[in-house]
Amino acid sequence: MAQRIYLDRKWRFNEEFDEEMIEVPMKKSTLINIPHTVKETPASYFDESIYQMVSAYQKSISAPIQWKNKDVFLTFEGVGHACDVYINGKHVKHHDCGYTAFTINVTRHLKYGEDNLITVRVDSRETLNQPPFGYVIDYMTYGGIYRDVYFEIKDKTHFIDVFLQPSLLERVSTSKRTKKQIKMMKVQGILKTECYITNSIYDLAVDDHAFIRQYLGEDLIISQPVVGLEHVEGGYIFNISSAPATVKLWDIENPVLYPVKTQLVIDDKVVDEFEANIGFRSSEFRKNGYYLNGRKVKLRGLNRHQSYPYVGYAMPESMQRLDAKILKEELAVNAVRTSHYPQSQYFIDECDKLGLLVFTEIPGWQHIGDNDWKDIAVENTKDMVVQYRNHPSIILWGTRINESQDDDELYKRTNDVAHKYDPTRPTGGVRVIAKSSLLEDVYTYNDFVHSGKNKGCRKKSDITSDVEKPYLISEYNGHMYPTKPYDSEKHRQEHAIRHANVLNSVAEETDIAGAFGWCMFDYNTHKDFGSGDRVCYHGVMDMFRNPKLAASVYSAFSDSENVLEVTSSFDIGEHPASNLGKTYIITNADLVRMYKNDELIKEYTPADSEFENMKHGPILIDDFIGDAVENSGEFKKGQAKLVKQALNQLTIEGFKISPSMLWTALKLVLIHRFNPSKAVATYSKYIGDWGNASREYRFEAIKDGKTVKTVTKAAVTEAHMEIKSSHTLLTEWHTYDVANIRIKILDQNNNQLYFFNRPISFEVDGPFEVIGPTSISPVGGAAGVYIKSIGEDGDGKLTIHCDGLEDVQIGLSAECLV
């Protein structure tokens, strides 16, 4: 039976590689664990050249004598970006991609019963002749061994790979079914499997010594002798198909996964076993949209980079899974694009579990290199497909370098490779060119047409070169309106409304499969991009995954979380000339009641939103007065109505004479005899706060007749820290664990204080350490810290301190299971 042994712990690292290290242990080194970055960086304002180096990793490993008659494989899940592996002084592998895994058969290179020296030369310079390098790149390309490393020990006859292809035997439609009905729905499914087996199977198979057994959950679904082998490079393919079975659907509403265990049995002994989770679903891009299980689904997604503050790509399993959970549970999207490279298997696995649809693509950013560069791109395509094709969440392969020019010769090769190794999924190619050469199955396009006042997206017919093929928007917004967490209130609101505008427009276009916003969170970038501080502020969240206002536009799609955001603090000094301007309610409630100084002003419902194609679009607040003018006794009925109208217009539009404002004023003066000299006093009494007691606004979100959330806007009198921890029990399996701690500074009514900038410090007790600095300043009233376990059991705590605020302590526990 195959055995996996993780090798993530106790590597030696040196920032400089020397040829002498190939054969002898390093003289100077730092003890580290994988995942690891070659250089920790500041959160901003750093020179990206500091992580561009040729470094060395080294580990001494004992190979038991029992392995001598086995095949031993060494796998690196991710090394950024080119690397050479040496065992006992001998070069055994060169790999040219920082985003795909590679495996080495090290059987004949090991000394059994002795220690073996593994040395890895890691080149993270951006002068490499491989994707994504060759020109500028709008993201950092951090270096290091940043994903898992492990041995697999197998019998001489074993699986090289297993490709599981579940499908439905019937066309199904979940269009008119509720979530509960989808959850209960059962269909007929079948599982086809391609088993890739080593050459040695041939002699065994002809004598009926070899069988394939396959289990779906607990049920044995196949027990079949290995006959009819098809020879391929490196081994043989054996195809099997299960009998029809009654199964539940994998769906975004109810992602039912079935564990599948495929065994290679020789002389009644299980010599190898492949395990994976599958989902039975139909996934289809049609010319008029995307269909999941026969139901038309508008893809609503965000793009995700795999980077984190300080450590770049080097984060363990829990943090990879957390990003998927944030996307699904906090941002309420149904899809994600892994821009611009394949990402962690843990992240994709969590997408499988959550029902988050995935568009993954080959590494690259605009540039196409020479023939050697192109050959690597084709190899990257093969590796991506083969390594990720058993994930039910993946619905589309990206086989084109992001935003590159047409290159039919190259892209015919990448598409052919993708279809060869996975005939079950379509291909797409992200471009910024309208009417370009279309070799893929889906025309995917970055649509940045929206500039705030115009329509949120272009029509399919304006972009695609073949209207009979499906069309998908792969990016929108992003660089069109960068937004820092501490930008002005008006800017932050505009950012949110732009996202709503695009979502609303895409929903209106019935032949667009969906759209992926740019992007999930802010990220570090090169000097050529961003805001000069090496940060790209394109996210709907900050780098620590604290939501910006725009995040609430997505969260409002949630059916499980109660969302209520009001886009203004109602502080007059935050606005030019103290004119409030437009203010929106963002909610998924049935009804929102607005109060001013405890008096009901107005009730708002989803029908009041101008975003008519969204179930819960932002709602413009158009009344700040309620019945106060009518009830004051100062004005007659007709006059009161016009005074109220004029005051609300002034609040939203400011002191500018629009045609409608002029007409209202003329009617007040000429028809209703309103004295213009009273205008300022009237405005001050009912709207303006100059010199008066500041007003308090309260908003109540109502669902099913109950108040589910309240937002109160009033003058700030005190502040406190709100802490959200991903988890407090840090569990070590084969490497360290990390907890994400998100911090917000809030007022007495739990409103975020966007301009709070007093430093925050962190102190840990127990078997933990802080990643990055122990003292930072909040950005936009929010901050974050990552806490890392150090390989020991025990309890401890994190103390978060900020002058003038009450300390917050979080209890932590560490459990080491190795």
C-alpha positions in Angstrom: 0.0 0.0 0.0 1.2 3.5 -0.9 2.5 5.6 2.0 2.8 9.4 2.1 5.4 11.1 4.4 5.4 14.9 4.6 8.8 16.6 4.7 7.7 20.1 5.7 9.6 20.3 8.9 13.2 21.3 9.7 14.7 22.4 6.5 17.9 24.5 6.4 17.7 27.7 4.4 20.4 30.1 3.1 19.7 33.2 1.0 22.8 32.4 -1.1 23.3 29.2 -3.1 26.8 27.8 -3.4 27.8 24.7 -5.6 29.4 23.3 -2.5 26.0 22.9 -0.9 25.1 20.2 -3.4 27.3 17.6 -1.7 27.8 18.8 1.9 25.6 20.3 4.6 25.3 24.1 4.7 27.8 25.8 6.9 25.5 28.8 7.6 21.8 28.4 7.5 18.5 29.1 9.2 16.2 26.4 10.5 12.8 26.8 8.8 9.6 24.9 8.1 7.6 24.7 4.9 5.7 26.7 3.6 8.5 29.3 3.5 9.2 32.5 1.7 12.8 33.5 0.8 12.3 36.9 2.3 9.6 38.4 4.6 8.6 41.8 3.3 7.0 44.9 4.9 3.3 45.4 4.2 4.1 48.3 1.9 7.0 50.5 0.6 9.6 47.8 -0.2 11.7 47.1 -3.2 10.6 43.8 -4.9 14.2 43.0 -5.7 14.7 41.9 -2.1 13.1 38.5 -2.8 14.7 38.0 -6.1 17.6 35.7 -5.4 19.1 32.3 -5.9 18.7 30.6 -2.6 19.3 27.2 -1.1 17.1 24.7 0.9 18.5 21.6 2.4 17.2 18.6 4.4 18.8 15.4 5.6 16.4 12.4 5.3 16.8 8.8 6.4 15.6 6.3 3.9 14.6 3.0 5.7 16.0 -0.2 4.3 12.4 -1.4 3.9 12.0 1.1 1.0 14.7 -0.7 -1.1 12.3 -2.8 -3.2 9.7 0.0 -3.5 9.4 3.0 -5.8 10.0 6.3 -3.9 8.7 9.6 -5.2 9.5 13.1 -4.0 6.9 15.8 -4.7 7.1 19.5 -4.4 3.7 21.1 -4.6 5.0 24.6 -5.3 8.5 26.2 -5.6 8.8 29.8 -6.8 10.0 29.9 -9.5 12.7 27.8 -11.1 14.4 25.1 -9.1 17.0 22.3 -9.3 16.8 19.3 -7.0 19.9 17.4 -5.9 20.1 14.2 -3.9 23.4 13.1 -2.5 25.2 15.5 -4.8 23.5 14.3 -8.0 21.1 16.5 -10.0 17.8 14.8 -10.3 15.3 17.4 -11.5 14.9 20.9 -13.0 11.5 22.5 -12.9 10.4 25.7 -14.6 7.1 26.8 -13.0 6.4 28.3 -9.6 2.7 27.4 -9.6 2.5 23.7 -10.5 3.6 20.7 -8.6 6.4 18.3 -9.8 7.3 14.8 -8.8 10.6 13.0 -9.0 11.2 9.2 -8.9 14.1 9.2 -6.5 14.2 5.4 -6.1 17.7 4.9 -7.5 19.1 8.1 -6.0 18.6 7.2 -2.3 20.9 5.4 0.0 18.8 3.0 2.0 19.5 2.5 5.6 21.4 5.8 5.6 20.9 9.6 5.7 20.4 11.3 2.4 21.1 15.0 1.6 18.4 16.8 -0.4 19.5 20.2 -1.7 17.2 22.5 -3.6 18.5 25.5 -5.6 15.6 28.0 -5.9 15.7 30.8 -8.4 13.2 33.6 -7.7 14.7 36.2 -10.0 12.3 37.8 -12.5 14.8 37.4 -15.3 13.8 33.8 -15.9 12.7 32.8 -19.4 9.4 31.3 -18.3 5.9 32.4 -17.6 4.9 34.8 -16.2 8.2 36.6 -16.6 9.6 38.6 -19.5 8.0 41.9 -19.0 6.2 43.8 -16.2 3.7 42.0 -13.9 1.0 43.5 -11.8 1.5 41.3 -8.8 4.5 40.2 -6.7 6.1 36.8 -7.6 7.4 35.8 -4.3 10.0 33.0 -4.0 10.5 29.9 -1.9 9.3 26.4 -1.2 5.8 27.6 -0.3 3.7 24.5 -0.7 4.0 21.0 0.8 6.8 18.6 0.2 6.4 14.9 0.6 7.6 11.4 -0.1 5.3 8.7 -1.5 6.4 5.1 -1.2 4.8 2.7 -3.6 5.0 -0.9 -4.8 6.7 -1.3 -8.2 3.3 -1.7 -9.8 1.2 1.3 -8.9 -1.1 4.0 -10.2 0.7 6.8 -12.0 -2.6 8.8 -11.9 -6.3 8.2 -11.7 -8.8 10.5 -13.6 -12.3 10.3 -12.2 -15.1 11.4 -14.5 -18.5 11.4 -12.8 -21.5 12.2 -15.0 -25.3 12.1 -15.0 -27.2 9.6 -17.0 -30.1 11.9 -17.4 -30.6 15.5 -18.2 -31.8 17.2 -15.1 -33.2 20.6 -14.4 -33.1 22.3 -11.1 -34.6 25.5 -12.5 -37.9 25.5 -10.6 -36.6 23.8 -7.4 -36.0 25.4 -4.1 -32.8 25.0 -2.2 -34.4 22.4 0.0 -35.6 20.5 -3.1 -32.2 20.6 -4.7 -30.7 19.3 -1.4 -33.1 16.3 -1.4 -33.0 15.6 -5.2 -31.6 12.3 -6.3 -30.4 11.4 -9.8 -28.8 8.6 -11.7 -25.0 8.9 -12.0 -22.2 7.0 -13.5 -18.5 7.1 -12.8 -16.0 6.6 -15.6 -12.3 6.2 -14.5 -9.0 6.3 -16.4 -6.4 4.4 -14.4 -2.8 5.1 -15.5 -0.7 2.2 -14.3 3.0 1.5 -14.5 4.5 -0.7 -17.2 4.9 -3.6 -14.9 1.1 -4.1 -14.8 1.2 -5.7 -18.3 2.8 -9.0 -17.3 0.6 -9.3 -14.2 -2.6 -8.4 -16.1 -2.3 -11.0 -18.8 -2.3 -13.7 -16.1 -5.4 -12.3 -14.3 -3.5 -11.5 -11.2 -4.5 -7.8 -11.2 -7.9 -6.3 -10.4 -9.3 -2.8 -9.9 -11.7 -2.3 -7.0 -13.5 1.0 -6.6 -15.7 2.2 -3.7 -18.2 5.1 -3.8 -18.4 6.0 -0.2 -18.8 2.7 1.6 -20.2 0.8 -1.4 -18.1 -1.4 -3.7 -19.1 -0.3 -7.2 -16.4 -2.1 -9.3 -14.3 -5.2 -9.0 -12.9 -5.8 -12.4 -9.8 -7.7 -13.8 -7.3 -5.6 -15.5 -7.7 -6.5 -19.2 -7.6 -4.6 -22.5 -4.7 -2.3 -21.5 -3.9 0.7 -23.8 -0.2 1.5 -23.9 0.8 5.2 -23.4 4.1 6.9 -22.7 5.3 5.7 -19.3 2.7 3.1 -18.7 -0.8 1.8 -19.5 -4.3 3.1 -19.4 -7.2 1.0 -18.1 -10.7 2.3 -18.4 -13.5 1.3 -16.1 -17.1 2.4 -15.7 -19.5 1.9 -12.8 -23.0 0.7 -13.0 -25.6 3.5 -12.6 -26.1 4.6 -9.0 -28.6 6.8 -7.3 -26.7 9.9 -6.1 -27.3 13.4 -4.9 -26.2 16.4 -6.9 -23.2 18.5 -6.3 -24.5 22.1 -6.6 -23.6 25.5 -5.3 -26.7 25.2 -3.1 -25.8 21.8 -1.8 -22.3 20.6 -2.7 -22.6 16.8 -2.0 -19.3 15.1 -2.3 -18.7 11.4 -2.5 -15.4 9.9 -1.4 -14.0 7.6 -4.0 -11.4 5.0 -3.3 -9.8 3.2 -6.3 -7.6 0.2 -5.4 -5.1 -1.7 -7.5 -5.2 -5.3 -6.2 -2.6 -7.9 -7.1 -3.0 -11.5 -5.8 -5.7 -10.3 -3.4 -3.3 -7.7 -2.0 -4.0 -4.0 -2.3 -0.8 -2.6 -3.7 -1.9 1.0 -4.4 -4.9 3.1 -3.5 -6.1 6.5 -4.9 -8.6 8.6 -2.9 -10.5 11.7 -4.0 -13.8 13.4 -3.5 -16.1 13.7 -6.5 -19.4 15.5 -7.3 -22.1 14.4 -9.7 -23.2 17.5 -11.6 -23.7 18.8 -15.1 -21.8 21.9 -16.0 -22.3 23.6 -19.3 -21.5 26.9 -20.9 -24.1 27.7 -23.6 -24.3 30.7 -26.0 -26.9 32.3 -23.7 -25.2 31.6 -20.4 -23.9 29.1 -17.9 -26.0 26.1 -16.7 -25.4 24.0 -13.6 -27.5 20.9 -13.3 -29.8 22.2 -16.0 -30.4 25.5 -14.2 -29.2 28.8 -15.6 -26.8 30.3 -13.1 -25.4 33.8 -13.4 -21.7 33.5 -12.3 -21.0 36.1 -9.7 -17.4 35.9 -8.7 -14.2 37.7 -7.7 -10.6 37.2 -8.7 -8.2 35.9 -6.1 -4.4 36.2 -5.7 -2.7 33.7 -3.4 -0.6 36.3 -1.5 -0.6 37.5 2.1 1.1 40.3 4.0 4.7 39.8 5.0 5.1 36.2 3.8 3.9 36.4 0.2 2.7 33.0 -1.0 3.8 31.0 2.1 0.7 30.2 4.1 -0.4 26.8 5.3 -3.6 24.8 4.7 -5.9 26.7 7.2 -5.3 30.1 5.5 -5.9 28.7 2.0 -9.2 27.2 3.1 -10.1 30.5 4.9 -10.0 32.5 1.7 -12.5 30.1 0.1 -14.8 30.4 3.2 -14.6 34.2 3.0 -15.6 34.2 -0.6 -18.5 31.9 -0.1 -19.8 32.8 3.4 -18.9 36.5 3.8 -18.9 37.8 0.2 -21.7 35.5 -0.9 -20.1 34.9 -4.4 -20.7 31.7 -6.3 -17.5 31.6 -8.3 -13.8 32.5 -8.1 -11.1 32.9 -10.7 -7.6 31.9 -9.6 -5.8 34.8 -11.2 -3.3 34.4 -12.8 -2.0 30.9 -12.0 -3.1 27.6 -10.5 -3.5 27.9 -6.7 -3.3 25.7 -3.6 -5.0 22.3 -3.7 -6.3 23.1 -0.2 -8.0 26.2 -1.6 -9.6 24.3 -4.5 -10.6 21.4 -2.2 -12.4 23.9 0.1 -14.2 25.3 -3.0 -15.3 21.7 -3.7 -16.7 21.4 -0.1 -18.4 24.8 -0.2 -19.9 24.7 -3.7 -17.8 27.6 -5.0 -17.3 27.4 -8.8 -13.7 27.8 -10.0 -12.1 29.2 -13.2 -8.4 28.4 -13.1 -5.7 29.4 -15.6 -2.1 28.9 -16.6 0.5 31.3 -15.2 1.2 34.5 -17.2 0.5 38.2 -17.5 0.2 39.8 -20.9 3.7 38.8 -22.1 4.5 36.0 -24.6 8.1 34.9 -24.8 10.3 32.9 -27.2 9.8 29.3 -28.3 11.3 27.9 -25.0 9.0 30.1 -23.0 6.0 28.9 -25.1 7.0 25.2 -24.6 6.9 25.8 -20.8 3.4 27.5 -21.2 2.2 24.3 -23.0 3.7 22.1 -20.3 2.1 24.3 -17.6 -1.3 23.7 -19.3 -0.8 20.0 -19.1 0.3 20.1 -15.5 -2.6 22.3 -14.5 -5.2 20.1 -16.1 -3.7 16.8 -14.8 -3.2 18.0 -11.3 -6.6 19.7 -10.8 -9.0 17.8 -13.0 -10.6 15.7 -10.2 -12.0 18.8 -8.5 -15.8 19.1 -9.2 -15.6 22.9 -8.4 -13.5 23.5 -11.5 -15.7 24.4 -14.5 -13.3 26.2 -16.9 -9.7 25.9 -17.8 -7.8 29.1 -18.7 -5.5 28.2 -21.6 -4.4 31.7 -22.6 -1.8 34.0 -21.1 -3.9 36.6 -19.2 -4.5 39.7 -21.4 -2.0 38.6 -24.1 -2.1 39.3 -27.8 -3.4 36.6 -30.2 -1.0 33.8 -31.0 -2.9 31.1 -32.8 0.0 28.7 -33.0 0.6 28.8 -29.2 -3.1 28.8 -28.2 -4.0 25.9 -30.5 -1.3 23.9 -28.6 -2.6 24.9 -25.2 -6.2 24.2 -26.1 -5.4 20.8 -27.6 -3.4 19.8 -24.5 -6.3 20.8 -22.2 -8.9 18.9 -24.2 -6.6 15.9 -24.5 -6.1 15.6 -20.8 -9.6 16.6 -19.8 -12.4 16.3 -22.5 -15.0 17.0 -19.9 -14.5 20.7 -19.4 -14.4 23.7 -21.7 -11.5 26.1 -22.2 -11.4 29.9 -22.0 -8.8 32.6 -22.6 -8.7 35.9 -20.8 -8.2 38.8 -23.1 -8.7 42.5 -23.4 -9.2 42.4 -27.1 -12.6 42.6 -28.7 -13.3 40.4 -31.7 -10.0 38.5 -31.2 -9.1 35.1 -32.5 -11.2 32.6 -30.6 -9.7 29.1 -30.3 -11.2 28.4 -26.9 -14.7 27.2 -26.1 -15.7 30.3 -24.1 -14.8 33.9 -25.0 -13.5 35.4 -21.7 -12.9 39.1 -21.6 -11.8 41.7 -19.1 -14.5 44.4 -19.5 -13.3 47.7 -17.9 -15.8 49.9 -19.8 -17.5 51.2 -16.7 -16.3 54.6 -15.5 -19.0 55.5 -13.0 -21.7 57.2 -15.2 -22.0 54.8 -18.1 -23.4 51.3 -18.4 -21.7 48.6 -16.3 -20.7 46.3 -19.2 -20.6 46.0 -22.9 -22.9 43.8 -24.9 -21.7 40.3 -25.9 -22.2 41.1 -29.5 -19.8 44.1 -29.2 -17.0 41.9 -27.9 -17.0 38.3 -28.9 -15.9 37.2 -32.4 -18.5 34.4 -32.4 -21.9 35.1 -30.8 -22.7 31.4 -31.0 -20.1 30.6 -28.4 -20.5 31.4 -24.7 -19.2 34.7 -23.3 -17.9 35.5 -19.8 -16.5 38.6 -18.2 -13.3 37.7 -16.4 -12.5 41.1 -14.8 -14.2 44.4 -14.1 -13.6 47.6 -12.1 -10.2 47.1 -10.4 -7.7 49.7 -11.7 -10.6 51.8 -12.9 -11.3 53.0 -9.4 -8.6 52.0 -6.8 -9.9 52.5 -3.3 -7.9 52.6 -0.1 -9.7 51.7 3.1 -9.0 55.2 4.4 -10.2 57.1 1.4 -13.0 59.7 1.8 -16.5 58.5 2.5 -17.6 59.7 -1.0 -14.8 57.7 -2.6 -15.5 54.5 -0.7 -19.2 54.8 -1.6 -18.5 55.4 -5.3 -16.3 52.2 -5.2 -19.3 50.2 -3.8 -21.7 51.7 -6.3 -19.5 50.9 -9.3 -19.4 47.3 -8.3 -23.2 47.4 -8.0 -23.5 49.1 -11.4 -21.6 46.3 -13.1 -23.4 43.5 -11.3 -26.7 45.1 -12.2 -25.7 45.5 -15.9 -24.4 41.9 -16.2 -27.6 40.6 -14.6 -29.5 42.4 -17.3 -27.6 40.8 -20.2 -29.1 37.4 -20.6 -26.4 36.1 -22.9 -23.5 36.8 -20.6 -22.6 33.8 -18.4 -21.4 36.0 -15.5 -18.6 38.2 -14.3 -15.6 38.1 -12.0 -14.8 41.4 -10.2 -11.3 42.6 -9.7 -10.6 41.6 -7.0 -11.1 39.9 -3.7 -8.5 41.8 -1.7 -5.7 44.3 -2.0 -2.3 42.9 -2.9 1.4 43.9 -3.1 2.5 44.8 -6.6 5.5 46.0 -8.5 6.7 49.6 -8.8 5.1 49.9 -12.2 1.6 49.5 -10.7 -0.3 50.3 -7.5 -0.1 53.6 -5.6 3.6 53.9 -5.3 3.7 52.1 -2.0 3.8 48.6 -3.7 0.2 48.1 -2.9 -2.6 47.6 -5.4 -5.8 48.9 -3.8 -8.2 47.1 -6.1 -9.8 44.8 -3.6 -13.2 44.8 -2.0 -11.2 43.8 1.1 -7.8 44.9 2.4 -4.8 42.6 2.6 -5.8 41.2 5.9 -9.3 40.3 4.5 -11.1 43.1 6.3 -14.1 44.2 4.2 -14.3 47.6 2.5 -17.7 49.1 1.9 -17.8 47.5 -1.6 -17.8 44.1 0.0 -21.3 44.7 1.4 -22.6 44.9 -2.2 -21.7 41.2 -2.6 -22.6 40.2 1.0 -26.1 41.4 0.3 -26.6 38.4 -2.0 -26.4 36.2 1.1 -29.4 34.1 2.1 -27.9 33.2 5.5 -26.2 36.4 6.9 -28.1 39.6 7.8 -26.5 42.5 6.0 -27.2 46.2 6.7 -24.7 49.0 5.8 -25.3 52.7 5.5 -22.7 54.4 3.3 -22.4 57.7 5.3 -21.4 58.6 8.8 -23.6 61.8 8.4 -20.6 63.9 9.6 -20.9 67.1 7.6 -17.2 67.9 7.7 -16.5 64.8 5.6 -18.2 66.4 2.6 -17.3 69.4 0.4 -19.4 72.5 1.4 -20.9 70.2 4.1 -23.3 68.8 1.5 -24.1 65.2 2.3 -24.8 64.1 -1.3 -26.1 60.7 -2.1 -26.3 58.1 0.7 -27.2 54.5 0.2 -28.6 51.6 2.3 -27.1 48.3 1.4 -29.1 45.4 2.8 -30.7 42.0 2.1 -33.6 42.7 4.5 -37.2 42.8 3.5 -37.6 46.3 4.9 -35.4 49.0 6.5 -36.9 51.6 8.8 -35.0 54.9 9.0 -35.3 57.0 12.2 -33.9 60.5 13.0 -33.8 61.3 16.7 -36.1 58.4 17.3 -38.7 59.6 14.8 -39.6 57.4 11.9 -38.5 59.1 8.6 -39.2 56.5 6.0 -39.4 52.8 5.3 -37.4 51.4 2.4 -37.8 48.1 0.6 -35.8 46.3 -2.2 -38.3 47.7 -4.7 -36.9 51.2 -3.9 -33.5 50.3 -5.4 -32.6 51.8 -8.7 -30.6 48.6 -9.4 -33.6 46.8 -10.7 -31.8 43.6 -11.9 -30.4 42.9 -8.4 -32.5 41.2 -5.8 -30.9 43.4 -3.1 -29.4 46.4 -4.8 -28.2 49.6 -2.9 -31.1 51.9 -2.0 -30.8 55.6 -2.3 -31.9 57.5 0.8 -34.2 60.2 -0.6 -35.8 61.5 2.5 -34.1 63.0 5.6 -37.1 64.8 6.9 -40.1 62.6 7.1 -43.2 64.4 8.4 -41.4 67.1 10.3 -42.1 69.9 7.9 -45.8 69.0 7.6 -46.2 68.6 11.4 -44.3 71.8 12.3 -47.3 74.1 11.7 -45.0 76.6 9.9 -46.3 75.9 6.4 -49.5 75.2 4.6 -49.9 71.7 3.1 -48.9 72.5 -0.5 -46.0 74.7 0.7 -44.8 72.1 3.2 -44.7 69.5 0.4 -42.5 71.7 -1.8 -40.3 72.8 1.2 -39.6 69.1 2.0 -38.9 68.3 -1.6 -36.5 71.3 -1.9 -34.6 70.4 1.3 -34.2 66.7 0.3 -33.0 67.9 -3.1 -30.4 70.2 -1.5 -29.2 67.4 0.7 -28.6 65.0 -2.2 -27.6 67.4 -5.0 -25.9 70.2 -3.0 -26.2 73.9 -3.4 -26.3 73.9 -7.2 -29.2 75.2 -9.3 -30.4 72.3 -11.3 -33.5 72.7 -13.5 -35.7 70.7 -11.1 -34.3 72.7 -8.1 -35.0 76.0 -9.9 -38.5 74.9 -10.7 -39.3 73.9 -7.1 -37.9 77.2 -5.8 -39.9 79.2 -8.3 -43.1 77.5 -7.3 -42.4 78.0 -3.6 -41.8 81.8 -4.1 -44.2 82.7 -6.8 -47.1 80.4 -6.0 -46.8 79.6 -2.3 -45.3 83.0 -1.3 -42.3 81.4 0.5 -40.0 84.2 1.8 -36.4 83.4 0.4 -34.9 85.1 3.5 -36.1 82.1 5.5 -34.3 79.5 3.3 -31.1 79.3 5.3 -32.9 79.0 8.7 -35.3 76.4 7.3 -32.4 74.3 5.9 -30.5 74.6 9.2 -33.6 73.6 11.2 -34.5 70.5 9.3 -31.2 69.4 7.6 -28.0 71.3 8.5 -26.1 70.7 11.7 -24.1 73.9 11.9 -24.2 75.1 15.5 -27.0 72.7 16.4 -27.1 69.5 18.4 -25.9 66.7 16.0 -28.6 64.4 14.9 -28.8 60.7 15.4 -29.9 58.3 12.7 -31.0 54.8 13.3 -31.7 52.1 10.7 -33.5 48.8 11.5 -33.4 45.9 9.1 -36.6 43.8 9.2 -36.8 40.2 8.0 -40.0 38.1 8.4 -41.4 40.9 10.6 -38.4 40.9 13.1 -35.6 43.3 13.5 -32.4 41.4 12.6 -29.9 44.2 12.5 -29.6 47.8 13.6 -27.2 50.5 12.5 -27.0 53.8 14.5 -25.1 56.8 13.3 -24.3 59.4 15.9 -21.4 61.6 17.2 -18.5 59.4 18.3 -18.0 59.3 22.1 -15.9 56.3 22.5 -13.9 53.6 20.6 -13.1 50.0 21.0 -11.5 47.1 19.2 -13.6 44.3 17.6 -11.7 41.1 16.9 -12.5 38.3 14.5 -10.3 35.2 14.7 -10.3 32.5 12.1 -9.7 29.9 14.9 -8.0 29.7 18.3 -6.9 26.1 18.3 -3.9 25.9 16.1 -3.4 22.3 15.0 -0.2 21.0 13.6 -0.3 18.0 11.3 2.7 18.0 9.0 3.6 21.6 9.5 2.8 24.8 11.4 -0.7 26.3 11.6 -1.6 30.0 11.3 -4.6 31.9 12.7 -5.9 35.1 11.0 -6.9 37.8 13.5 -8.9 40.6 11.9 -9.2 43.9 13.8 -11.6 46.8 13.5 -11.7 50.0 15.5 -15.4 50.8 16.2 -17.3 53.5 17.9 -19.9 53.0 20.6 -22.5 52.0 18.0 -20.1 49.6 16.2 -19.4 51.9 13.2 -15.9 51.6 11.8 -13.7 54.6 12.5 -12.0 54.9 9.1 -9.6 57.7 10.2 -8.4 56.1 13.4 -4.6 55.6 13.2 -3.2 55.1 16.7 -0.6 52.2 16.7 -1.7 48.7 17.7 0.8 46.3 19.3 0.7 42.5 19.7 2.1 40.3 22.4 1.9 36.5 22.5 2.4 34.1 25.3 2.8 30.4 24.9 4.0 28.3 21.9 3.2 30.9 19.2 4.8 33.7 17.4 3.6 36.8 15.5 4.2 36.9 11.7 5.5 40.3 10.7 5.9 43.3 13.0 4.6 43.3 16.5 3.4 46.9 16.2 1.4 48.4 13.3 -1.0 51.3 12.5 -4.5 50.5 11.4 -5.4 51.4 7.9 -8.9 52.7 7.4 -9.8 51.8 10.9 -8.8 48.1 10.4 -5.8 46.0 10.9 -4.8 42.3 11.1 -2.2 40.0 12.5 -1.2 36.4 11.7 -0.3 34.1 14.6 1.8 31.0 14.0 2.3 27.9 16.0 5.9 26.7 16.6 5.6 22.9 17.0 4.8 22.6 20.7 1.6 21.7 22.6 0.2 24.2 25.0 -2.0 27.1 25.8 -1.3 30.8 25.6 -2.8 34.1 24.6 -2.6 37.1 22.3 -2.8 40.5 23.8 -3.8 43.4 21.5 -3.0 46.8 22.8 -3.8 50.3 21.6 -3.3 53.5 23.7 -6.6 54.8 25.0 -8.5 51.6 24.2 -9.2 48.6 26.4 -6.8 45.7 25.7 -8.2 42.7 24.0 -7.0 39.2 24.9 -7.6 36.1 22.9 -7.0 32.7 24.4 -5.0 30.3 22.1 -4.2 26.6 22.2 -1.7 24.6 20.2 -1.9 20.9 19.4 0.9 19.1 17.6 -0.3 15.8 16.1 3.0 14.6 14.7 
